[in-house]
């Protein structure tokens, strides 16, 4: 099973790729502040809980 951090990182990377390519640079996962990474991990946990309720 993947860790929630790995899931959050992949979700963040998908978020980055979905942004318009307007020349503005978005921080990579490793460049994010710890608080931002923690927030993405918390969001991933919540999404997993929501998905489990649907299944």
mmCIF file of the N, C-alpha and C atoms, coordinates in Angstrom:
data_MODEL
# 
_entry.id   MODEL 
# 
loop_
_atom_site.group_PDB 
_atom_site.id 
_atom_site.type_symbol 
_atom_site.label_atom_id 
_atom_site.label_alt_id 
_atom_site.label_comp_id 
_atom_site.label_asym_id 
_atom_site.label_entity_id 
_atom_site.label_seq_id 
_atom_site.pdbx_PDB_ins_code 
_atom_site.Cartn_x 
_atom_site.Cartn_y 
_atom_site.Cartn_z 
_atom_site.occupancy 
_atom_site.B_iso_or_equiv 
_atom_site.pdbx_formal_charge 
_atom_site.auth_seq_id 
_atom_site.auth_comp_id 
_atom_site.auth_asym_id 
_atom_site.auth_atom_id 
_atom_site.pdbx_PDB_model_num 
ATOM 1   N N  . UNK A 1 1  ? 0.843   -1.176 0.000   1.00 0.00 ? 1  UNK A N  1 
ATOM 2   C CA . UNK A 1 1  ? 0.000   0.000  0.000   1.00 0.00 ? 1  UNK A CA 1 
ATOM 3   C C  . UNK A 1 1  ? 0.893   1.246  0.000   1.00 0.00 ? 1  UNK A C  1 
ATOM 4   N N  . UNK A 1 2  ? 0.494   2.246  -0.744  1.00 0.00 ? 2  UNK A N  1 
ATOM 5   C CA . UNK A 1 2  ? 1.245   3.491  -0.802  1.00 0.00 ? 2  UNK A CA 1 
ATOM 6   C C  . UNK A 1 2  ? 0.993   4.312  0.454   1.00 0.00 ? 2  UNK A C  1 
ATOM 7   N N  . UNK A 1 3  ? 1.988   5.100  0.812   1.00 0.00 ? 3  UNK A N  1 
ATOM 8   C CA . UNK A 1 3  ? 1.803   6.019  1.939   1.00 0.00 ? 3  UNK A CA 1 
ATOM 9   C C  . UNK A 1 3  ? 0.952   7.203  1.482   1.00 0.00 ? 3  UNK A C  1 
ATOM 10  N N  . UNK A 1 4  ? 0.333   7.858  2.438   1.00 0.00 ? 4  UNK A N  1 
ATOM 11  C CA . UNK A 1 4  ? -0.456  9.035  2.098   1.00 0.00 ? 4  UNK A CA 1 
ATOM 12  C C  . UNK A 1 4  ? 0.442   10.132 1.546   1.00 0.00 ? 4  UNK A C  1 
ATOM 13  N N  . UNK A 1 5  ? 1.696   10.175 1.993   1.00 0.00 ? 5  UNK A N  1 
ATOM 14  C CA . UNK A 1 5  ? 2.615   11.175 1.449   1.00 0.00 ? 5  UNK A CA 1 
ATOM 15  C C  . UNK A 1 5  ? 2.872   10.909 -0.034  1.00 0.00 ? 5  UNK A C  1 
ATOM 16  N N  . UNK A 1 6  ? 3.051   9.652  -0.423  1.00 0.00 ? 6  UNK A N  1 
ATOM 17  C CA . UNK A 1 6  ? 3.259   9.313  -1.833  1.00 0.00 ? 6  UNK A CA 1 
ATOM 18  C C  . UNK A 1 6  ? 2.022   9.667  -2.664  1.00 0.00 ? 6  UNK A C  1 
ATOM 19  N N  . UNK A 1 7  ? 0.858   9.398  -2.115  1.00 0.00 ? 7  UNK A N  1 
ATOM 20  C CA . UNK A 1 7  ? -0.389  9.732  -2.811  1.00 0.00 ? 7  UNK A CA 1 
ATOM 21  C C  . UNK A 1 7  ? -0.517  11.244 -2.951  1.00 0.00 ? 7  UNK A C  1 
ATOM 22  N N  . UNK A 1 8  ? -0.213  11.969 -1.879  1.00 0.00 ? 8  UNK A N  1 
ATOM 23  C CA . UNK A 1 8  ? -0.299  13.428 -1.921  1.00 0.00 ? 8  UNK A CA 1 
ATOM 24  C C  . UNK A 1 8  ? 0.678   14.004 -2.937  1.00 0.00 ? 8  UNK A C  1 
ATOM 25  N N  . UNK A 1 9  ? 1.877   13.443 -2.991  1.00 0.00 ? 9  UNK A N  1 
ATOM 26  C CA . UNK A 1 9  ? 2.876   13.915 -3.954  1.00 0.00 ? 9  UNK A CA 1 
ATOM 27  C C  . UNK A 1 9  ? 2.381   13.717 -5.383  1.00 0.00 ? 9  UNK A C  1 
ATOM 28  N N  . UNK A 1 10 ? 1.817   12.562 -5.659  1.00 0.00 ? 10 UNK A N  1 
ATOM 29  C CA . UNK A 1 10 ? 1.291   12.307 -7.013  1.00 0.00 ? 10 UNK A CA 1 
ATOM 30  C C  . UNK A 1 10 ? 0.120   13.225 -7.327  1.00 0.00 ? 10 UNK A C  1 
ATOM 31  N N  . UNK A 1 11 ? -0.732  13.492 -6.335  1.00 0.00 ? 11 UNK A N  1 
ATOM 32  C CA . UNK A 1 11 ? -1.855  14.405 -6.547  1.00 0.00 ? 11 UNK A CA 1 
ATOM 33  C C  . UNK A 1 11 ? -1.346  15.821 -6.818  1.00 0.00 ? 11 UNK A C  1 
ATOM 34  N N  . UNK A 1 12 ? -0.322  16.229 -6.077  1.00 0.00 ? 12 UNK A N  1 
ATOM 35  C CA . UNK A 1 12 ? 0.243   17.557 -6.290  1.00 0.00 ? 12 UNK A CA 1 
ATOM 36  C C  . UNK A 1 12 ? 0.869   17.661 -7.679  1.00 0.00 ? 12 UNK A C  1 
ATOM 37  N N  . UNK A 1 13 ? 1.554   16.622 -8.103  1.00 0.00 ? 13 UNK A N  1 
ATOM 38  C CA . UNK A 1 13 ? 2.156   16.624 -9.438  1.00 0.00 ? 13 UNK A CA 1 
ATOM 39  C C  . UNK A 1 13 ? 1.083   16.699 -10.520 1.00 0.00 ? 13 UNK A C  1 
ATOM 40  N N  . UNK A 1 14 ? -0.042  16.020 -10.314 1.00 0.00 ? 14 UNK A N  1 
ATOM 41  C CA . UNK A 1 14 ? -1.155  16.104 -11.270 1.00 0.00 ? 14 UNK A CA 1 
ATOM 42  C C  . UNK A 1 14 ? -1.732  17.520 -11.273 1.00 0.00 ? 14 UNK A C  1 
ATOM 43  N N  . UNK A 1 15 ? -1.826  18.123 -10.093 1.00 0.00 ? 15 UNK A N  1 
ATOM 44  C CA . UNK A 1 15 ? -2.285  19.507 -9.973  1.00 0.00 ? 15 UNK A CA 1 
ATOM 45  C C  . UNK A 1 15 ? -1.361  20.439 -10.765 1.00 0.00 ? 15 UNK A C  1 
ATOM 46  N N  . UNK A 1 16 ? -0.057  20.267 -10.591 1.00 0.00 ? 16 UNK A N  1 
ATOM 47  C CA . UNK A 1 16 ? 0.915   21.090 -11.319 1.00 0.00 ? 16 UNK A CA 1 
ATOM 48  C C  . UNK A 1 16 ? 0.717   20.963 -12.834 1.00 0.00 ? 16 UNK A C  1 
ATOM 49  N N  . UNK A 1 17 ? 0.564   19.754 -13.295 1.00 0.00 ? 17 UNK A N  1 
ATOM 50  C CA . UNK A 1 17 ? 0.430   19.508 -14.732 1.00 0.00 ? 17 UNK A CA 1 
ATOM 51  C C  . UNK A 1 17 ? -0.872  20.073 -15.289 1.00 0.00 ? 17 UNK A C  1 
ATOM 52  N N  . UNK A 1 18 ? -1.882  20.201 -14.455 1.00 0.00 ? 18 UNK A N  1 
ATOM 53  C CA . UNK A 1 18 ? -3.174  20.698 -14.917 1.00 0.00 ? 18 UNK A CA 1 
ATOM 54  C C  . UNK A 1 18 ? -3.214  22.225 -15.006 1.00 0.00 ? 18 UNK A C  1 
ATOM 55  N N  . UNK A 1 19 ? -2.255  22.884 -14.395 1.00 0.00 ? 19 UNK A N  1 
ATOM 56  C CA . UNK A 1 19 ? -2.225  24.341 -14.433 1.00 0.00 ? 19 UNK A CA 1 
ATOM 57  C C  . UNK A 1 19 ? -1.885  24.837 -15.831 1.00 0.00 ? 19 UNK A C  1 
ATOM 58  N N  . UNK A 1 20 ? -2.410  26.003 -16.208 1.00 0.00 ? 20 UNK A N  1 
ATOM 59  C CA . UNK A 1 20 ? -2.072  26.571 -17.517 1.00 0.00 ? 20 UNK A CA 1 
ATOM 60  C C  . UNK A 1 20 ? -0.572  26.844 -17.606 1.00 0.00 ? 20 UNK A C  1 
ATOM 61  N N  . UNK A 1 21 ? -0.027  26.618 -18.757 1.00 0.00 ? 21 UNK A N  1 
ATOM 62  C CA . UNK A 1 21 ? 1.402   26.851 -18.987 1.00 0.00 ? 21 UNK A CA 1 
ATOM 63  C C  . UNK A 1 21 ? 1.588   28.311 -19.396 1.00 0.00 ? 21 UNK A C  1 
ATOM 64  N N  . UNK A 1 22 ? 1.570   29.212 -18.410 1.00 0.00 ? 22 UNK A N  1 
ATOM 65  C CA . UNK A 1 22 ? 1.665   30.638 -18.705 1.00 0.00 ? 22 UNK A CA 1 
ATOM 66  C C  . UNK A 1 22 ? 3.023   31.232 -18.339 1.00 0.00 ? 22 UNK A C  1 
ATOM 67  N N  . UNK A 1 23 ? 4.008   30.385 -18.174 1.00 0.00 ? 23 UNK A N  1 
ATOM 68  C CA . UNK A 1 23 ? 5.347   30.855 -17.866 1.00 0.00 ? 23 UNK A CA 1 
ATOM 69  C C  . UNK A 1 23 ? 5.631   31.031 -16.389 1.00 0.00 ? 23 UNK A C  1 
ATOM 70  N N  . UNK A 1 24 ? 4.600   30.936 -15.560 1.00 0.00 ? 24 UNK A N  1 
ATOM 71  C CA . UNK A 1 24 ? 4.805   31.059 -14.118 1.00 0.00 ? 24 UNK A CA 1 
ATOM 72  C C  . UNK A 1 24 ? 5.241   29.705 -13.574 1.00 0.00 ? 24 UNK A C  1 
ATOM 73  N N  . UNK A 1 25 ? 6.237   29.740 -12.732 1.00 0.00 ? 25 UNK A N  1 
ATOM 74  C CA . UNK A 1 25 ? 6.755   28.505 -12.161 1.00 0.00 ? 25 UNK A CA 1 
ATOM 75  C C  . UNK A 1 25 ? 6.036   28.181 -10.855 1.00 0.00 ? 25 UNK A C  1 
ATOM 76  N N  . UNK A 1 26 ? 5.671   26.936 -10.697 1.00 0.00 ? 26 UNK A N  1 
ATOM 77  C CA . UNK A 1 26 ? 5.022   26.453 -9.481  1.00 0.00 ? 26 UNK A CA 1 
ATOM 78  C C  . UNK A 1 26 ? 6.029   25.578 -8.744  1.00 0.00 ? 26 UNK A C  1 
ATOM 79  N N  . UNK A 1 27 ? 6.061   25.704 -7.443  1.00 0.00 ? 27 UNK A N  1 
ATOM 80  C CA . UNK A 1 27 ? 7.010   24.933 -6.640  1.00 0.00 ? 27 UNK A CA 1 
ATOM 81  C C  . UNK A 1 27 ? 6.834   23.440 -6.856  1.00 0.00 ? 27 UNK A C  1 
ATOM 82  N N  . UNK A 1 28 ? 7.947   22.729 -6.867  1.00 0.00 ? 28 UNK A N  1 
ATOM 83  C CA . UNK A 1 28 ? 7.892   21.269 -6.910  1.00 0.00 ? 28 UNK A CA 1 
ATOM 84  C C  . UNK A 1 28 ? 7.512   20.768 -5.513  1.00 0.00 ? 28 UNK A C  1 
ATOM 85  N N  . UNK A 1 29 ? 7.208   19.488 -5.412  1.00 0.00 ? 29 UNK A N  1 
ATOM 86  C CA . UNK A 1 29 ? 6.856   18.900 -4.120  1.00 0.00 ? 29 UNK A CA 1 
ATOM 87  C C  . UNK A 1 29 ? 7.963   19.155 -3.104  1.00 0.00 ? 29 UNK A C  1 
ATOM 88  N N  . UNK A 1 30 ? 9.206   18.944 -3.506  1.00 0.00 ? 30 UNK A N  1 
ATOM 89  C CA . UNK A 1 30 ? 10.328  19.119 -2.583  1.00 0.00 ? 30 UNK A CA 1 
ATOM 90  C C  . UNK A 1 30 ? 10.543  20.579 -2.192  1.00 0.00 ? 30 UNK A C  1 
ATOM 91  N N  . UNK A 1 31 ? 10.089  21.513 -3.015  1.00 0.00 ? 31 UNK A N  1 
ATOM 92  C CA . UNK A 1 31 ? 10.227  22.939 -2.717  1.00 0.00 ? 31 UNK A CA 1 
ATOM 93  C C  . UNK A 1 31 ? 9.108   23.470 -1.827  1.00 0.00 ? 31 UNK A C  1 
ATOM 94  N N  . UNK A 1 32 ? 8.030   22.709 -1.683  1.00 0.00 ? 32 UNK A N  1 
ATOM 95  C CA . UNK A 1 32 ? 6.920   23.157 -0.833  1.00 0.00 ? 32 UNK A CA 1 
ATOM 96  C C  . UNK A 1 32 ? 7.365   23.259 0.621   1.00 0.00 ? 32 UNK A C  1 
ATOM 97  N N  . UNK A 1 33 ? 6.799   24.225 1.319   1.00 0.00 ? 33 UNK A N  1 
ATOM 98  C CA . UNK A 1 33 ? 7.049   24.315 2.752   1.00 0.00 ? 33 UNK A CA 1 
ATOM 99  C C  . UNK A 1 33 ? 6.380   23.125 3.427   1.00 0.00 ? 33 UNK A C  1 
ATOM 100 N N  . UNK A 1 34 ? 6.914   22.757 4.566   1.00 0.00 ? 34 UNK A N  1 
ATOM 101 C CA . UNK A 1 34 ? 6.396   21.598 5.304   1.00 0.00 ? 34 UNK A CA 1 
ATOM 102 C C  . UNK A 1 34 ? 4.894   21.719 5.565   1.00 0.00 ? 34 UNK A C  1 
ATOM 103 N N  . UNK A 1 35 ? 4.432   22.917 5.882   1.00 0.00 ? 35 UNK A N  1 
ATOM 104 C CA . UNK A 1 35 ? 3.003   23.121 6.155   1.00 0.00 ? 35 UNK A CA 1 
ATOM 105 C C  . UNK A 1 35 ? 2.162   22.809 4.922   1.00 0.00 ? 35 UNK A C  1 
ATOM 106 N N  . UNK A 1 36 ? 2.649   23.173 3.750   1.00 0.00 ? 36 UNK A N  1 
ATOM 107 C CA . UNK A 1 36 ? 1.909   22.886 2.514   1.00 0.00 ? 36 UNK A CA 1 
ATOM 108 C C  . UNK A 1 36 ? 1.888   21.391 2.224   1.00 0.00 ? 36 UNK A C  1 
ATOM 109 N N  . UNK A 1 37 ? 3.023   20.726 2.418   1.00 0.00 ? 37 UNK A N  1 
ATOM 110 C CA . UNK A 1 37 ? 3.050   19.264 2.215   1.00 0.00 ? 37 UNK A CA 1 
ATOM 111 C C  . UNK A 1 37 ? 2.109   18.582 3.200   1.00 0.00 ? 37 UNK A C  1 
ATOM 112 N N  . UNK A 1 38 ? 2.108   19.032 4.437   1.00 0.00 ? 38 UNK A N  1 
ATOM 113 C CA . UNK A 1 38 ? 1.216   18.457 5.451   1.00 0.00 ? 38 UNK A CA 1 
ATOM 114 C C  . UNK A 1 38 ? -0.241  18.653 5.051   1.00 0.00 ? 38 UNK A C  1 
ATOM 115 N N  . UNK A 1 39 ? -0.565  19.813 4.493   1.00 0.00 ? 39 UNK A N  1 
ATOM 116 C CA . UNK A 1 39 ? -1.936  20.068 4.053   1.00 0.00 ? 39 UNK A CA 1 
ATOM 117 C C  . UNK A 1 39 ? -2.324  19.145 2.903   1.00 0.00 ? 39 UNK A C  1 
ATOM 118 N N  . UNK A 1 40 ? -1.430  18.926 1.943   1.00 0.00 ? 40 UNK A N  1 
ATOM 119 C CA . UNK A 1 40 ? -1.713  18.013 0.834   1.00 0.00 ? 40 UNK A CA 1 
ATOM 120 C C  . UNK A 1 40 ? -1.892  16.582 1.350   1.00 0.00 ? 40 UNK A C  1 
ATOM 121 N N  . UNK A 1 41 ? -1.108  16.181 2.318   1.00 0.00 ? 41 UNK A N  1 
ATOM 122 C CA . UNK A 1 41 ? -1.241  14.835 2.893   1.00 0.00 ? 41 UNK A CA 1 
ATOM 123 C C  . UNK A 1 41 ? -2.585  14.707 3.602   1.00 0.00 ? 41 UNK A C  1 
ATOM 124 N N  . UNK A 1 42 ? -2.984  15.733 4.352   1.00 0.00 ? 42 UNK A N  1 
ATOM 125 C CA . UNK A 1 42 ? -4.287  15.716 5.039   1.00 0.00 ? 42 UNK A CA 1 
ATOM 126 C C  . UNK A 1 42 ? -5.421  15.635 4.020   1.00 0.00 ? 42 UNK A C  1 
ATOM 127 N N  . UNK A 1 43 ? -5.295  16.374 2.933   1.00 0.00 ? 43 UNK A N  1 
ATOM 128 C CA . UNK A 1 43 ? -6.333  16.333 1.891   1.00 0.00 ? 43 UNK A CA 1 
ATOM 129 C C  . UNK A 1 43 ? -6.398  14.946 1.261   1.00 0.00 ? 43 UNK A C  1 
ATOM 130 N N  . UNK A 1 44 ? -5.256  14.313 1.067   1.00 0.00 ? 44 UNK A N  1 
ATOM 131 C CA . UNK A 1 44 ? -5.239  12.961 0.500   1.00 0.00 ? 44 UNK A CA 1 
ATOM 132 C C  . UNK A 1 44 ? -5.927  11.966 1.422   1.00 0.00 ? 44 UNK A C  1 
ATOM 133 N N  . UNK A 1 45 ? -5.674  12.104 2.715   1.00 0.00 ? 45 UNK A N  1 
ATOM 134 C CA . UNK A 1 45 ? -6.349  11.224 3.691   1.00 0.00 ? 45 UNK A CA 1 
ATOM 135 C C  . UNK A 1 45 ? -7.864  11.415 3.622   1.00 0.00 ? 45 UNK A C  1 
ATOM 136 N N  . UNK A 1 46 ? -8.297  12.658 3.574   1.00 0.00 ? 46 UNK A N  1 
ATOM 137 C CA . UNK A 1 46 ? -9.736  12.956 3.532   1.00 0.00 ? 46 UNK A CA 1 
ATOM 138 C C  . UNK A 1 46 ? -10.352 12.403 2.251   1.00 0.00 ? 46 UNK A C  1 
ATOM 139 N N  . UNK A 1 47 ? -9.662  12.552 1.135   1.00 0.00 ? 47 UNK A N  1 
ATOM 140 C CA . UNK A 1 47 ? -10.171 12.021 -0.135  1.00 0.00 ? 47 UNK A CA 1 
ATOM 141 C C  . UNK A 1 47 ? -10.291 10.499 -0.058  1.00 0.00 ? 47 UNK A C  1 
ATOM 142 N N  . UNK A 1 48 ? -9.324  9.836  0.563   1.00 0.00 ? 48 UNK A N  1 
ATOM 143 C CA . UNK A 1 48 ? -9.378  8.380  0.700   1.00 0.00 ? 48 UNK A CA 1 
ATOM 144 C C  . UNK A 1 48 ? -10.586 7.970  1.551   1.00 0.00 ? 48 UNK A C  1 
ATOM 145 N N  . UNK A 1 49 ? -10.832 8.710  2.621   1.00 0.00 ? 49 UNK A N  1 
ATOM 146 C CA . UNK A 1 49 ? -11.994 8.422  3.468   1.00 0.00 ? 49 UNK A CA 1 
ATOM 147 C C  . UNK A 1 49 ? -13.292 8.578  2.679   1.00 0.00 ? 49 UNK A C  1 
ATOM 148 N N  . UNK A 1 50 ? -13.383 9.644  1.896   1.00 0.00 ? 50 UNK A N  1 
ATOM 149 C CA . UNK A 1 50 ? -14.584 9.892  1.098   1.00 0.00 ? 50 UNK A CA 1 
ATOM 150 C C  . UNK A 1 50 ? -14.785 8.790  0.055   1.00 0.00 ? 50 UNK A C  1 
ATOM 151 N N  . UNK A 1 51 ? -13.714 8.363  -0.584  1.00 0.00 ? 51 UNK A N  1 
ATOM 152 C CA . UNK A 1 51 ? -13.802 7.305  -1.591  1.00 0.00 ? 51 UNK A CA 1 
ATOM 153 C C  . UNK A 1 51 ? -14.264 6.003  -0.954  1.00 0.00 ? 51 UNK A C  1 
ATOM 154 N N  . UNK A 1 52 ? -13.751 5.698  0.228   1.00 0.00 ? 52 UNK A N  1 
ATOM 155 C CA . UNK A 1 52 ? -14.160 4.466  0.921   1.00 0.00 ? 52 UNK A CA 1 
ATOM 156 C C  . UNK A 1 52 ? -15.644 4.481  1.244   1.00 0.00 ? 52 UNK A C  1 
ATOM 157 N N  . UNK A 1 53 ? -16.207 5.642  1.528   1.00 0.00 ? 53 UNK A N  1 
ATOM 158 C CA . UNK A 1 53 ? -17.637 5.729  1.828   1.00 0.00 ? 53 UNK A CA 1 
ATOM 159 C C  . UNK A 1 53 ? -18.490 5.490  0.591   1.00 0.00 ? 53 UNK A C  1 
ATOM 160 N N  . UNK A 1 54 ? -17.953 5.796  -0.587  1.00 0.00 ? 54 UNK A N  1 
ATOM 161 C CA . UNK A 1 54 ? -18.685 5.603  -1.826  1.00 0.00 ? 54 UNK A CA 1 
ATOM 162 C C  . UNK A 1 54 ? -18.660 4.141  -2.254  1.00 0.00 ? 54 UNK A C  1 
ATOM 163 N N  . UNK A 1 55 ? -17.546 3.474  -1.979  1.00 0.00 ? 55 UNK A N  1 
ATOM 164 C CA . UNK A 1 55 ? -17.400 2.078  -2.418  1.00 0.00 ? 55 UNK A CA 1 
ATOM 165 C C  . UNK A 1 55 ? -18.171 1.138  -1.605  1.00 0.00 ? 55 UNK A C  1 
# 
